[in-house]
Amino acid sequence: MSFTGIASAQTNWDATHPRRVEVNQRLANQDRRIHQEVREGEMSHATAARLHRDDHQIRQEERDMASQNGSHVTRREDHALNQQENSVSRQIGQ
């Protein structure tokens, strides 16, 4: 079973909640940007690994927040997650 399947089996989260979708779409986009930078030789593998770890931490925080709020992310939490994503985003493509 995949990691995603395990997470889905253990929770009843509303993964389609608009704020959760926004956070996860941004994380997926950043993942693509990191891979592209590595392919183009603009970013080292070590830097990419660090940024992936940062994104993983943000994704885990989003899941933790949702599990405490009836499958939703509050506006305040969404703002905090977006600030963290902005920080990672600024490090991509420097």
C-alpha positions, -999 to 999 in steps of 0.1 A, spaced: 0 0 0 13 35 -8 19 61 19 -11 80 5 -33 50 9 -22 45 45 -30 82 53 -64 79 37 -72 47 55 -65 62 89 -84 94 85 -116 109 72 -100 142 61 -117 165 37 -88 167 13 -110 188 -11 -115 217 13 -104 248 -7 -77 259 17 -62 224 18 -63 222 -19 -45 255 -22 -17 245 1 -12 211 -15 -13 226 -51 14 250 -41 35 223 -26 31 202 -58 41 232 -79 72 238 -57 81 202 -61 80 205 -99 101 237 -97 127 221 -76 130 191 -99 133 214 -129 161 235 -113 180 203 -106 175 190 -142 188 223 -155 218 223 -133 206 254 -114 203 237 -81 224 211 -63 210 178 -51 218 188 -15 198 220 -18 169 202 -35 169 176 -7 168 204 19 139 222 1 120 189 -3 124 183 35 111 218 41 81 211 19 75 178 36 74 195 70 49 220 56 27 192 42 29 174 76 19 206 94 -11 210 71 -22 174 78 -18 180 115 -38 212 114 -65 195 94 -67 166 118 -73 190 147 -100 211 129 -125 186 115 -106 181 82 -102 218 76 -74 244 77 -85 277 92 -77 310 76 -51 318 102 -35 284 96 -37 289 58 -19 322 62 9 306 83 13 278 58 14 303 29 41 322 46 62 291 50 56 282 14 66 317 3 99 312 22 107 280 3 95 294 -30 119 323 -27 148 299 -24 139 282 -57 154 298 -88 179 320 -70 
